């Protein structure tokens, strides 16, 4: 299995498994970004060596979903800081 798929699965799994999204985005963002970088590297290597081309795009897709979820939640929290402190 490619590392891009592993990092992508981990970044998406955090969103579905852990209800504490305030902590999850800080873990999912680096995992997703790492998966994106690994996915691009593995995709370029697969096209040069005519290896399996199905795993790098799936890793890229999973990493993209996990990264975008983390970025979206980060933007939401930073634009609505009053939601973190409830009276």
N, C-alpha and C positions, 0 to 999 in steps of 0.2 A: 504494500500500500504506500502511496506517495505521502510525503510529509505535508504537502499542501492540503490533502484531504483530512489528515489528522488534526492540523491546526484549525481548519475550517469547521470540522465537526466539534471540536472543543469550544470554539467561540460561539457557535450556535447552541450547543448543549447547555452552556452556562445560562442562556436566556430562558430556556425551558425548564431547567432543573432547580434553579435558585431563585427564590422569591425576593431576595434583597437586591434589587436592581441598582441601588446606589453603590453597592460594592462590586456588582457584576460588571458594570461597564468598564471599570478600571482594569479588570482582568481580560475581558473579551476584546477590548480594543487592541492591545499588543498582540494577542493571539491571532486576531483577524488580519492585522497588518503583516505579521510574519507569514501567515498563510497566503496572502496576496503575493508577496515577494517570492516565496517558494513556488507558488503556482506559475508565475511568469517564467521563472528559471526552468522549472520542469517542462513547461510547455515548449519553450524554445529548444530545450535539449531533445524533447520527443520529436519535434518536427525535423531536426537535423539528423537524428539517428533512426528515424522511422520506427519508433517504439510505440507503446500503447498511448494513444492520444485521448482516451476517455477520462483518465484520472485527473490530469492537470486542469481541464476545464471544470470538472465537478468540484475540485478543491478550490478553484478560483471563485466559483459561484457560492459555495458555502462560506468562504472567507469574506466575500463581498457582503453577504447577508449579515454575518456577525459583526463586521466592521460598521456597516451602515446603521444597524440597530444601536450600536454603542455610540456612534457619532450623533444620531438623532436624539437619543436619550440625554447625552451630554449637553446638546444645544437646548433641549427642553428644560433641563435642570438649571442651566446657567441663565436662561431667560426668565425663569419663574423661581427665583430663590425663596420667595415667601412660602412655597409649598413644603419646603424642608422643615420649617419651624412652624409647627401648629400649636396654637394656644389651647 
